[in-house]
Amino acid sequence: MSIPYKISFDQIQWESPIPGMRYKCMEHDGRRIRIVEYSQEMPPHWCEKGHVGLLLSGKMAIEYSDAEIIYKEGDGILIPDGPEHKHKGRVLSGRATVFFIEKI
């Protein structure tokens, strides 16, 4: 699947703030654009603070207190905001890559 922006992340280094997760980030046209790659080594609890993205590859699950949502390649993905939205994300394939766009 292609990224829905004609931009290149080739020259940007990966950053890895926690085991099992790495990302590349750039600013473009007034927006912050990130490619985030999660692996099965990612800690089970994580939060992206209400971000909406597109799952570019892989398969992942987000568990809530009353439900579980399974996302697969090509799906839009919502990661809810704040401590009151406790959830657990896990990767169901070897890796899962998400494309996030945020207003600056």
Jmol script that loads the backbone (N, CA, C; Angstrom):
load data "model"
ATOM      1  N   MET A   1       0.846  -1.181   0.000  1.00  0.00           N
ATOM      2  CA  MET A   1       0.000   0.000   0.000  1.00  0.00           C
ATOM      3  C   MET A   1       0.887   1.238   0.000  1.00  0.00           C
ATOM      4  N   SER A   2       0.509   2.224  -0.772  1.00  0.00           N
ATOM      5  CA  SER A   2       1.325   3.434  -0.843  1.00  0.00           C
ATOM      6  C   SER A   2       0.869   4.444   0.209  1.00  0.00           C
ATOM      7  N   ILE A   3       1.794   5.264   0.613  1.00  0.00           N
ATOM      8  CA  ILE A   3       1.495   6.325   1.573  1.00  0.00           C
ATOM      9  C   ILE A   3       0.716   7.420   0.848  1.00  0.00           C
ATOM     10  N   PRO A   4      -0.347   7.944   1.436  1.00  0.00           N
ATOM     11  CA  PRO A   4      -1.190   8.901   0.715  1.00  0.00           C
ATOM     12  C   PRO A   4      -0.627  10.319   0.612  1.00  0.00           C
ATOM     13  N   TYR A   5       0.661  10.480   0.754  1.00  0.00           N
ATOM     14  CA  TYR A   5       1.330  11.759   0.532  1.00  0.00           C
ATOM     15  C   TYR A   5       2.562  11.477  -0.310  1.00  0.00           C
ATOM     16  N   LYS A   6       2.896  12.406  -1.207  1.00  0.00           N
ATOM     17  CA  LYS A   6       4.102  12.206  -2.022  1.00  0.00           C
ATOM     18  C   LYS A   6       5.284  12.848  -1.301  1.00  0.00           C
ATOM     19  N   ILE A   7       5.766  12.172  -0.266  1.00  0.00           N
ATOM     20  CA  ILE A   7       6.893  12.639   0.524  1.00  0.00           C
ATOM     21  C   ILE A   7       7.843  11.469   0.720  1.00  0.00           C
ATOM     22  N   SER A   8       9.077  11.784   1.047  1.00  0.00           N
ATOM     23  CA  SER A   8      10.076  10.731   1.223  1.00  0.00           C
ATOM     24  C   SER A   8      10.650  10.767   2.635  1.00  0.00           C
ATOM     25  N   PHE A   9      10.622   9.624   3.279  1.00  0.00           N
ATOM     26  CA  PHE A   9      11.194   9.480   4.606  1.00  0.00           C
ATOM     27  C   PHE A   9      12.605   8.876   4.542  1.00  0.00           C
ATOM     28  N   ASP A  10      13.135   8.678   3.332  1.00  0.00           N
ATOM     29  CA  ASP A  10      14.383   7.931   3.165  1.00  0.00           C
ATOM     30  C   ASP A  10      15.559   8.509   3.951  1.00  0.00           C
ATOM     31  N   GLN A  11      15.659   9.829   4.036  1.00  0.00           N
ATOM     32  CA  GLN A  11      16.808  10.464   4.690  1.00  0.00           C
ATOM     33  C   GLN A  11      16.601  10.663   6.194  1.00  0.00           C
ATOM     34  N   ILE A  12      15.461  10.306   6.714  1.00  0.00           N
ATOM     35  CA  ILE A  12      15.158  10.524   8.132  1.00  0.00           C
ATOM     36  C   ILE A  12      15.487   9.265   8.922  1.00  0.00           C
ATOM     37  N   GLN A  13      16.200   9.441  10.031  1.00  0.00           N
ATOM     38  CA  GLN A  13      16.590   8.319  10.879  1.00  0.00           C
ATOM     39  C   GLN A  13      15.402   7.839  11.713  1.00  0.00           C
ATOM     40  N   TRP A  14      15.369   6.546  11.977  1.00  0.00           N
ATOM     41  CA  TRP A  14      14.372   5.984  12.889  1.00  0.00           C
ATOM     42  C   TRP A  14      14.698   6.404  14.316  1.00  0.00           C
ATOM     43  N   GLU A  15      13.685   6.702  15.102  1.00  0.00           N
ATOM     44  CA  GLU A  15      13.832   6.916  16.537  1.00  0.00           C
ATOM     45  C   GLU A  15      13.066   5.812  17.241  1.00  0.00           C
ATOM     46  N   SER A  16      13.608   5.352  18.377  1.00  0.00           N
ATOM     47  CA  SER A  16      12.984   4.236  19.089  1.00  0.00           C
ATOM     48  C   SER A  16      12.876   4.562  20.575  1.00  0.00           C
ATOM     49  N   PRO A  17      11.762   5.186  20.997  1.00  0.00           N
ATOM     50  CA  PRO A  17      11.632   5.599  22.397  1.00  0.00           C
ATOM     51  C   PRO A  17      11.390   4.446  23.368  1.00  0.00           C
ATOM     52  N   ILE A  18      10.780   3.354  22.899  1.00  0.00           N
ATOM     53  CA  ILE A  18      10.548   2.185  23.749  1.00  0.00           C
ATOM     54  C   ILE A  18      10.829   0.927  22.938  1.00  0.00           C
ATOM     55  N   PRO A  19      11.153  -0.180  23.607  1.00  0.00           N
ATOM     56  CA  PRO A  19      11.384  -1.431  22.870  1.00  0.00           C
ATOM     57  C   PRO A  19      10.136  -1.822  22.075  1.00  0.00           C
ATOM     58  N   GLY A  20      10.363  -2.284  20.860  1.00  0.00           N
ATOM     59  CA  GLY A  20       9.270  -2.757  20.033  1.00  0.00           C
ATOM     60  C   GLY A  20       8.522  -1.677  19.270  1.00  0.00           C
ATOM     61  N   MET A  21       9.008  -0.422  19.322  1.00  0.00           N
ATOM     62  CA  MET A  21       8.361   0.659  18.585  1.00  0.00           C
ATOM     63  C   MET A  21       9.425   1.602  18.054  1.00  0.00           C
ATOM     64  N   ARG A  22       9.276   1.997  16.799  1.00  0.00           N
ATOM     65  CA  ARG A  22      10.162   3.013  16.243  1.00  0.00           C
ATOM     66  C   ARG A  22       9.354   3.881  15.287  1.00  0.00           C
ATOM     67  N   TYR A  23       9.866   5.090  15.037  1.00  0.00           N
ATOM     68  CA  TYR A  23       9.120   6.002  14.175  1.00  0.00           C
ATOM     69  C   TYR A  23      10.049   6.955  13.437  1.00  0.00           C
ATOM     70  N   LYS A  24       9.516   7.505  12.341  1.00  0.00           N
ATOM     71  CA  LYS A  24      10.129   8.601  11.606  1.00  0.00           C
ATOM     72  C   LYS A  24       9.100   9.721  11.570  1.00  0.00           C
ATOM     73  N   CYS A  25       9.572  10.951  11.733  1.00  0.00           N
ATOM     74  CA  CYS A  25       8.654  12.081  11.811  1.00  0.00           C
ATOM     75  C   CYS A  25       9.192  13.236  10.979  1.00  0.00           C
ATOM     76  N   MET A  26       8.279  13.931  10.275  1.00  0.00           N
ATOM     77  CA  MET A  26       8.668  15.125   9.537  1.00  0.00           C
ATOM     78  C   MET A  26       7.487  16.092   9.531  1.00  0.00           C
ATOM     79  N   GLU A  27       7.769  17.357   9.232  1.00  0.00           N
ATOM     80  CA  GLU A  27       6.713  18.345   9.072  1.00  0.00           C
ATOM     81  C   GLU A  27       6.565  18.641   7.597  1.00  0.00           C
ATOM     82  N   HIS A  28       5.307  18.742   7.151  1.00  0.00           N
ATOM     83  CA  HIS A  28       5.039  18.958   5.739  1.00  0.00           C
ATOM     84  C   HIS A  28       3.701  19.670   5.599  1.00  0.00           C
ATOM     85  N   ASP A  29       3.697  20.823   4.951  1.00  0.00           N
ATOM     86  CA  ASP A  29       2.458  21.538   4.643  1.00  0.00           C
ATOM     87  C   ASP A  29       1.617  21.805   5.895  1.00  0.00           C
ATOM     88  N   GLY A  30       2.281  22.231   6.974  1.00  0.00           N
ATOM     89  CA  GLY A  30       1.570  22.570   8.203  1.00  0.00           C
ATOM     90  C   GLY A  30       1.103  21.388   9.021  1.00  0.00           C
ATOM     91  N   ARG A  31       1.629  20.216   8.733  1.00  0.00           N
ATOM     92  CA  ARG A  31       1.235  19.008   9.453  1.00  0.00           C
ATOM     93  C   ARG A  31       2.466  18.215   9.885  1.00  0.00           C
ATOM     94  N   ARG A  32       2.298  17.497  10.976  1.00  0.00           N
ATOM     95  CA  ARG A  32       3.330  16.569  11.430  1.00  0.00           C
ATOM     96  C   ARG A  32       2.942  15.196  10.889  1.00  0.00           C
ATOM     97  N   ILE A  33       3.856  14.579  10.180  1.00  0.00           N
ATOM     98  CA  ILE A  33       3.587  13.294   9.538  1.00  0.00           C
ATOM     99  C   ILE A  33       4.547  12.262  10.105  1.00  0.00           C
ATOM    100  N   ARG A  34       3.986  11.147  10.551  1.00  0.00           N
ATOM    101  CA  ARG A  34       4.812  10.105  11.172  1.00  0.00           C
ATOM    102  C   ARG A  34       4.511   8.752  10.559  1.00  0.00           C
ATOM    103  N   ILE A  35       5.562   7.987  10.420  1.00  0.00           N
ATOM    104  CA  ILE A  35       5.453   6.559  10.133  1.00  0.00           C
ATOM    105  C   ILE A  35       5.851   5.863  11.429  1.00  0.00           C
ATOM    106  N   VAL A  36       4.980   5.056  12.002  1.00  0.00           N
ATOM    107  CA  VAL A  36       5.262   4.371  13.261  1.00  0.00           C
ATOM    108  C   VAL A  36       5.197   2.870  13.017  1.00  0.00           C
ATOM    109  N   GLU A  37       6.253   2.185  13.419  1.00  0.00           N
ATOM    110  CA  GLU A  37       6.324   0.738  13.246  1.00  0.00           C
ATOM    111  C   GLU A  37       6.318   0.067  14.615  1.00  0.00           C
ATOM    112  N   TYR A  38       5.355  -0.821  14.813  1.00  0.00           N
ATOM    113  CA  TYR A  38       5.240  -1.569  16.063  1.00  0.00           C
ATOM    114  C   TYR A  38       5.600  -3.025  15.794  1.00  0.00           C
ATOM    115  N   SER A  39       6.228  -3.680  16.761  1.00  0.00           N
ATOM    116  CA  SER A  39       6.514  -5.108  16.633  1.00  0.00           C
ATOM    117  C   SER A  39       5.888  -5.848  17.813  1.00  0.00           C
ATOM    118  N   GLN A  40       5.985  -7.153  17.782  1.00  0.00           N
ATOM    119  CA  GLN A  40       5.401  -7.953  18.858  1.00  0.00           C
ATOM    120  C   GLN A  40       6.142  -7.773  20.174  1.00  0.00           C
ATOM    121  N   GLU A  41       7.324  -7.159  20.152  1.00  0.00           N
ATOM    122  CA  GLU A  41       8.075  -6.885  21.381  1.00  0.00           C
ATOM    123  C   GLU A  41       7.596  -5.618  22.077  1.00  0.00           C
ATOM    124  N   MET A  42       6.668  -4.884  21.453  1.00  0.00           N
ATOM    125  CA  MET A  42       6.164  -3.657  22.054  1.00  0.00           C
ATOM    126  C   MET A  42       5.484  -3.959  23.386  1.00  0.00           C
ATOM    127  N   PRO A  43       5.725  -3.159  24.430  1.00  0.00           N
ATOM    128  CA  PRO A  43       4.993  -3.357  25.689  1.00  0.00           C
ATOM    129  C   PRO A  43       3.492  -3.315  25.439  1.00  0.00           C
ATOM    130  N   PRO A  44       2.712  -4.064  26.174  1.00  0.00           N
ATOM    131  CA  PRO A  44       1.286  -4.184  25.863  1.00  0.00           C
ATOM    132  C   PRO A  44       0.466  -2.929  26.097  1.00  0.00           C
ATOM    133  N   HIS A  45       0.891  -2.005  26.956  1.00  0.00           N
ATOM    134  CA  HIS A  45       0.116  -0.792  27.207  1.00  0.00           C
ATOM    135  C   HIS A  45       0.799   0.402  26.556  1.00  0.00           C
ATOM    136  N   TRP A  46       0.064   1.130  25.773  1.00  0.00           N
ATOM    137  CA  TRP A  46       0.626   2.269  25.065  1.00  0.00           C
ATOM    138  C   TRP A  46      -0.492   3.216  24.709  1.00  0.00           C
ATOM    139  N   CYS A  47      -0.145   4.463  24.419  1.00  0.00           N
ATOM    140  CA  CYS A  47      -1.169   5.456  24.090  1.00  0.00           C
ATOM    141  C   CYS A  47      -0.591   6.445  23.093  1.00  0.00           C
ATOM    142  N   GLU A  48      -1.318   6.713  22.040  1.00  0.00           N
ATOM    143  CA  GLU A  48      -0.900   7.703  21.043  1.00  0.00           C
ATOM    144  C   GLU A  48      -1.747   8.971  21.131  1.00  0.00           C
ATOM    145  N   LYS A  49      -2.472   9.152  22.229  1.00  0.00           N
ATOM    146  CA  LYS A  49      -3.190  10.381  22.561  1.00  0.00           C
ATOM    147  C   LYS A  49      -4.191  10.823  21.495  1.00  0.00           C
ATOM    148  N   GLY A  50      -5.111   9.941  21.170  1.00  0.00           N
ATOM    149  CA  GLY A  50      -6.221  10.319  20.314  1.00  0.00           C
ATOM    150  C   GLY A  50      -5.892  10.436  18.841  1.00  0.00           C
ATOM    151  N   HIS A  51      -4.801   9.865  18.414  1.00  0.00           N
ATOM    152  CA  HIS A  51      -4.416  10.004  17.025  1.00  0.00           C
ATOM    153  C   HIS A  51      -5.211   9.081  16.108  1.00  0.00           C
ATOM    154  N   VAL A  52      -5.440   9.590  14.912  1.00  0.00           N
ATOM    155  CA  VAL A  52      -6.092   8.820  13.862  1.00  0.00           C
ATOM    156  C   VAL A  52      -5.036   8.529  12.808  1.00  0.00           C
ATOM    157  N   GLY A  53      -5.006   7.307  12.313  1.00  0.00           N
ATOM    158  CA  GLY A  53      -4.016   6.951  11.314  1.00  0.00           C
ATOM    159  C   GLY A  53      -4.550   5.936  10.326  1.00  0.00           C
ATOM    160  N   LEU A  54      -3.668   5.494   9.455  1.00  0.00           N
ATOM    161  CA  LEU A  54      -3.965   4.483   8.452  1.00  0.00           C
ATOM    162  C   LEU A  54      -2.984   3.341   8.638  1.00  0.00           C
ATOM    163  N   LEU A  55      -3.479   2.131   8.786  1.00  0.00           N
ATOM    164  CA  LEU A  55      -2.606   0.972   8.956  1.00  0.00           C
ATOM    165  C   LEU A  55      -2.059   0.572   7.590  1.00  0.00           C
ATOM    166  N   LEU A  56      -0.769   0.819   7.388  1.00  0.00           N
ATOM    167  CA  LEU A  56      -0.137   0.556   6.098  1.00  0.00           C
ATOM    168  C   LEU A  56       0.206  -0.909   5.905  1.00  0.00           C
ATOM    169  N   SER A  57       0.565  -1.586   6.997  1.00  0.00           N
ATOM    170  CA  SER A  57       0.934  -2.994   6.881  1.00  0.00           C
ATOM    171  C   SER A  57       0.678  -3.706   8.195  1.00  0.00           C
ATOM    172  N   GLY A  58       0.514  -5.010   8.116  1.00  0.00           N
ATOM    173  CA  GLY A  58       0.373  -5.829   9.306  1.00  0.00           C
ATOM    174  C   GLY A  58      -1.050  -5.913   9.810  1.00  0.00           C
ATOM    175  N   LYS A  59      -1.141  -6.410  11.044  1.00  0.00           N
ATOM    176  CA  LYS A  59      -2.437  -6.620  11.679  1.00  0.00           C
ATOM    177  C   LYS A  59      -2.253  -6.364  13.167  1.00  0.00           C
ATOM    178  N   MET A  60      -3.168  -5.662  13.782  1.00  0.00           N
ATOM    179  CA  MET A  60      -3.053  -5.382  15.204  1.00  0.00           C
ATOM    180  C   MET A  60      -4.431  -5.328  15.853  1.00  0.00           C
ATOM    181  N   ALA A  61      -4.417  -5.475  17.182  1.00  0.00           N
ATOM    182  CA  ALA A  61      -5.647  -5.445  17.961  1.00  0.00           C
ATOM    183  C   ALA A  61      -5.524  -4.362  19.019  1.00  0.00           C
ATOM    184  N   ILE A  62      -6.633  -3.686  19.288  1.00  0.00           N
ATOM    185  CA  ILE A  62      -6.702  -2.773  20.430  1.00  0.00           C
ATOM    186  C   ILE A  62      -7.845  -3.253  21.310  1.00  0.00           C
ATOM    187  N   GLU A  63      -7.502  -3.588  22.553  1.00  0.00           N
ATOM    188  CA  GLU A  63      -8.489  -4.069  23.517  1.00  0.00           C
ATOM    189  C   GLU A  63      -8.947  -2.907  24.384  1.00  0.00           C
ATOM    190  N   TYR A  64     -10.252  -2.842  24.580  1.00  0.00           N
ATOM    191  CA  TYR A  64     -10.862  -1.883  25.494  1.00  0.00           C
ATOM    192  C   TYR A  64     -11.473  -2.674  26.643  1.00  0.00           C
ATOM    193  N   SER A  65     -12.019  -1.974  27.622  1.00  0.00           N
ATOM    194  CA  SER A  65     -12.615  -2.677  28.758  1.00  0.00           C
ATOM    195  C   SER A  65     -13.814  -3.510  28.337  1.00  0.00           C
ATOM    196  N   ASP A  66     -14.502  -3.097  27.260  1.00  0.00           N
ATOM    197  CA  ASP A  66     -15.722  -3.804  26.867  1.00  0.00           C
ATOM    198  C   ASP A  66     -15.689  -4.356  25.448  1.00  0.00           C
ATOM    199  N   ALA A  67     -14.568  -4.242  24.751  1.00  0.00           N
ATOM    200  CA  ALA A  67     -14.522  -4.703  23.359  1.00  0.00           C
ATOM    201  C   ALA A  67     -13.076  -4.841  22.895  1.00  0.00           C
ATOM    202  N   GLU A  68     -12.908  -5.489  21.764  1.00  0.00           N
ATOM    203  CA  GLU A  68     -11.603  -5.569  21.101  1.00  0.00           C
ATOM    204  C   GLU A  68     -11.833  -5.294  19.618  1.00  0.00           C
ATOM    205  N   ILE A  69     -10.989  -4.451  19.045  1.00  0.00           N
ATOM    206  CA  ILE A  69     -11.081  -4.156  17.620  1.00  0.00           C
ATOM    207  C   ILE A  69      -9.830  -4.688  16.938  1.00  0.00           C
ATOM    208  N   ILE A  70     -10.033  -5.425  15.854  1.00  0.00           N
ATOM    209  CA  ILE A  70      -8.931  -5.957  15.054  1.00  0.00           C
ATOM    210  C   ILE A  70      -8.788  -5.085  13.813  1.00  0.00           C
ATOM    211  N   TYR A  71      -7.574  -4.584  13.579  1.00  0.00           N
ATOM    212  CA  TYR A  71      -7.281  -3.763  12.406  1.00  0.00           C
ATOM    213  C   TYR A  71      -6.362  -4.535  11.478  1.00  0.00           C
ATOM    214  N   LYS A  72      -6.585  -4.391  10.176  1.00  0.00           N
ATOM    215  CA  LYS A  72      -5.719  -5.027   9.187  1.00  0.00           C
ATOM    216  C   LYS A  72      -5.281  -3.972   8.166  1.00  0.00           C
ATOM    217  N   GLU A  73      -4.303  -4.330   7.359  1.00  0.00           N
ATOM    218  CA  GLU A  73      -3.747  -3.409   6.372  1.00  0.00           C
ATOM    219  C   GLU A  73      -4.849  -2.695   5.591  1.00  0.00           C
ATOM    220  N   GLY A  74      -4.723  -1.377   5.497  1.00  0.00           N
ATOM    221  CA  GLY A  74      -5.689  -0.574   4.769  1.00  0.00           C
ATOM    222  C   GLY A  74      -6.775   0.030   5.639  1.00  0.00           C
ATOM    223  N   ASP A  75      -6.874  -0.405   6.886  1.00  0.00           N
ATOM    224  CA  ASP A  75      -7.902   0.123   7.789  1.00  0.00           C
ATOM    225  C   ASP A  75      -7.478   1.455   8.393  1.00  0.00           C
ATOM    226  N   GLY A  76      -8.436   2.349   8.579  1.00  0.00           N
ATOM    227  CA  GLY A  76      -8.206   3.519   9.409  1.00  0.00           C
ATOM    228  C   GLY A  76      -8.167   3.063  10.858  1.00  0.00           C
ATOM    229  N   ILE A  77      -7.315   3.684  11.655  1.00  0.00           N
ATOM    230  CA  ILE A  77      -7.125   3.244  13.034  1.00  0.00           C
ATOM    231  C   ILE A  77      -7.250   4.439  13.971  1.00  0.00           C
ATOM    232  N   LEU A  78      -7.971   4.251  15.061  1.00  0.00           N
ATOM    233  CA  LEU A  78      -8.113   5.288  16.077  1.00  0.00           C
ATOM    234  C   LEU A  78      -7.506   4.782  17.368  1.00  0.00           C
ATOM    235  N   ILE A  79      -6.579   5.566  17.927  1.00  0.00           N
ATOM    236  CA  ILE A  79      -6.000   5.250  19.224  1.00  0.00           C
ATOM    237  C   ILE A  79      -6.505   6.326  20.186  1.00  0.00           C
ATOM    238  N   PRO A  80      -7.352   5.950  21.140  1.00  0.00           N
ATOM    239  CA  PRO A  80      -8.050   6.951  21.949  1.00  0.00           C
ATOM    240  C   PRO A  80      -7.131   7.729  22.883  1.00  0.00           C
ATOM    241  N   ASP A  81      -7.674   8.788  23.418  1.00  0.00           N
ATOM    242  CA  ASP A  81      -6.899   9.741  24.201  1.00  0.00           C
ATOM    243  C   ASP A  81      -7.112   9.544  25.699  1.00  0.00           C
ATOM    244  N   GLY A  82      -6.058   9.807  26.449  1.00  0.00           N
ATOM    245  CA  GLY A  82      -6.168  10.010  27.884  1.00  0.00           C
ATOM    246  C   GLY A  82      -6.269   8.766  28.743  1.00  0.00           C
ATOM    247  N   PRO A  83      -5.983   8.925  30.030  1.00  0.00           N
ATOM    248  CA  PRO A  83      -5.976   7.789  30.960  1.00  0.00           C
ATOM    249  C   PRO A  83      -7.352   7.171  31.177  1.00  0.00           C
ATOM    250  N   GLU A  84      -8.424   7.945  30.934  1.00  0.00           N
ATOM    251  CA  GLU A  84      -9.752   7.365  31.119  1.00  0.00           C
ATOM    252  C   GLU A  84     -10.100   6.369  30.013  1.00  0.00           C
ATOM    253  N   HIS A  85      -9.336   6.388  28.925  1.00  0.00           N
ATOM    254  CA  HIS A  85      -9.533   5.435  27.831  1.00  0.00           C
ATOM    255  C   HIS A  85      -8.448   4.370  27.901  1.00  0.00           C
ATOM    256  N   LYS A  86      -8.465   3.582  28.943  1.00  0.00           N
ATOM    257  CA  LYS A  86      -7.430   2.562  29.086  1.00  0.00           C
ATOM    258  C   LYS A  86      -7.639   1.501  28.014  1.00  0.00           C
ATOM    259  N   HIS A  87      -6.544   1.109  27.417  1.00  0.00           N
ATOM    260  CA  HIS A  87      -6.609   0.127  26.353  1.00  0.00           C
ATOM    261  C   HIS A  87      -5.277  -0.593  26.257  1.00  0.00           C
ATOM    262  N   LYS A  88      -5.283  -1.674  25.546  1.00  0.00           N
ATOM    263  CA  LYS A  88      -4.052  -2.440  25.348  1.00  0.00           C
ATOM    264  C   LYS A  88      -3.950  -2.766  23.866  1.00  0.00           C
ATOM    265  N   GLY A  89      -2.831  -2.386  23.274  1.00  0.00           N
ATOM    266  CA  GLY A  89      -2.601  -2.695  21.873  1.00  0.00           C
ATOM    267  C   GLY A  89      -1.611  -3.830  21.748  1.00  0.00           C
ATOM    268  N   ARG A  90      -1.828  -4.681  20.758  1.00  0.00           N
ATOM    269  CA  ARG A  90      -0.853  -5.732  20.492  1.00  0.00           C
ATOM    270  C   ARG A  90      -0.815  -6.018  18.998  1.00  0.00           C
ATOM    271  N   VAL A  91       0.352  -6.405  18.536  1.00  0.00           N
ATOM    272  CA  VAL A  91       0.564  -6.689  17.125  1.00  0.00           C
ATOM    273  C   VAL A  91       0.258  -8.159  16.882  1.00  0.00           C
ATOM    274  N   LEU A  92      -0.573  -8.434  15.885  1.00  0.00           N
ATOM    275  CA  LEU A  92      -0.973  -9.803  15.584  1.00  0.00           C
ATOM    276  C   LEU A  92      -0.158 -10.402  14.443  1.00  0.00           C
ATOM    277  N   SER A  93       0.637  -9.583  13.779  1.00  0.00           N
ATOM    278  CA  SER A  93       1.546 -10.060  12.741  1.00  0.00           C
ATOM    279  C   SER A  93       2.963  -9.786  13.229  1.00  0.00           C
ATOM    280  N   GLY A  94       3.972 -10.007  12.416  1.00  0.00           N
ATOM    281  CA  GLY A  94       5.344  -9.735  12.840  1.00  0.00           C
ATOM    282  C   GLY A  94       5.562  -8.270  13.174  1.00  0.00           C
ATOM    283  N   ARG A  95       4.994  -7.389  12.333  1.00  0.00           N
ATOM    284  CA  ARG A  95       5.095  -5.941  12.518  1.00  0.00           C
ATOM    285  C   ARG A  95       3.803  -5.295  12.036  1.00  0.00           C
ATOM    286  N   ALA A  96       3.565  -4.085  12.501  1.00  0.00           N
ATOM    287  CA  ALA A  96       2.448  -3.291  12.009  1.00  0.00           C
ATOM    288  C   ALA A  96       2.942  -1.857  11.843  1.00  0.00           C
ATOM    289  N   THR A  97       2.650  -1.251  10.715  1.00  0.00           N
ATOM    290  CA  THR A  97       3.107   0.093  10.419  1.00  0.00           C
ATOM    291  C   THR A  97       1.915   1.013  10.222  1.00  0.00           C
ATOM    292  N   VAL A  98       1.938   2.153  10.934  1.00  0.00           N
ATOM    293  CA  VAL A  98       0.823   3.102  10.891  1.00  0.00           C
ATOM    294  C   VAL A  98       1.326   4.449  10.402  1.00  0.00           C
ATOM    295  N   PHE A  99       0.512   5.094   9.578  1.00  0.00           N
ATOM    296  CA  PHE A  99       0.797   6.423   9.037  1.00  0.00           C
ATOM    297  C   PHE A  99      -0.104   7.415   9.755  1.00  0.00           C
ATOM    298  N   PHE A 100       0.487   8.358  10.500  1.00  0.00           N
ATOM    299  CA  PHE A 100      -0.267   9.359  11.255  1.00  0.00           C
ATOM    300  C   PHE A 100      -0.054  10.741  10.645  1.00  0.00           C
ATOM    301  N   ILE A 101      -1.115  11.537  10.576  1.00  0.00           N
ATOM    302  CA  ILE A 101      -1.034  12.941  10.168  1.00  0.00           C
ATOM    303  C   ILE A 101      -1.693  13.774  11.262  1.00  0.00           C
ATOM    304  N   GLU A 102      -0.986  14.776  11.766  1.00  0.00           N
ATOM    305  CA  GLU A 102      -1.491  15.610  12.847  1.00  0.00           C
ATOM    306  C   GLU A 102      -1.330  17.083  12.461  1.00  0.00           C
ATOM    307  N   LYS A 103      -2.293  17.900  12.793  1.00  0.00           N
ATOM    308  CA  LYS A 103      -2.138  19.338  12.607  1.00  0.00           C
ATOM    309  C   LYS A 103      -1.114  19.856  13.605  1.00  0.00           C
ATOM    310  N   ILE A 104      -0.318  20.826  13.172  1.00  0.00           N
ATOM    311  CA  ILE A 104       0.694  21.416  14.059  1.00  0.00           C
ATOM    312  C   ILE A 104       0.079  22.620  14.758  1.00  0.00           C
TER     313      ILE A 104
END
end "model"
wireframe off; spacefill off
backbone 0.3
color backbone group
